[in-house]
Amino acid sequence: MQKLSSSTDYGKKGLWFGGLLFPEAFMTATRQSVAQENKWSLEELDLKFEVDPSDEAISKNQLGFIVEGLSIEGASYSRDE
């Protein structure tokens, strides 16, 4: 919480998701922030998930948030897709 409160980019460059008290509310807020910033409706947003992005991709990130320490239950992952 200290890292997030002192951040000028509200965690866009990296945030330990598991450290939040209500992570689902933060995820909703990130969607609203991106939509408002780009003058898009929430329906126009697509959730994009990248595993282990490069430092270059993180530094060039302008359209979303970088999340660290995320655990997803009931999901599957394939490197081929």
C-alpha positions, 0 to 999 in steps of 0.5 A: 500500500505504501508503494501504491500511495507514493507512486505517481503512475498509480502502479502502472509500471508494477504492482504486487496484486496480492498485496492489495486488500480488495484486488478485484476492486483495483482491477475494476478501477484500472479498467475504468482509468484506462477507459477514461484516459483514452475516452473509450467505453468499458465495452471497448476494452479487452483484457490482455495478459502477458506472461513475463514481459520484457523490461522494454515492454514494461517501460513502453507500456502506455495503455494499461497496468503491469501486475506482479504476483498474480494468481488465477484459479481455474485458468489454463495457460499455453505458450503456443497461443 
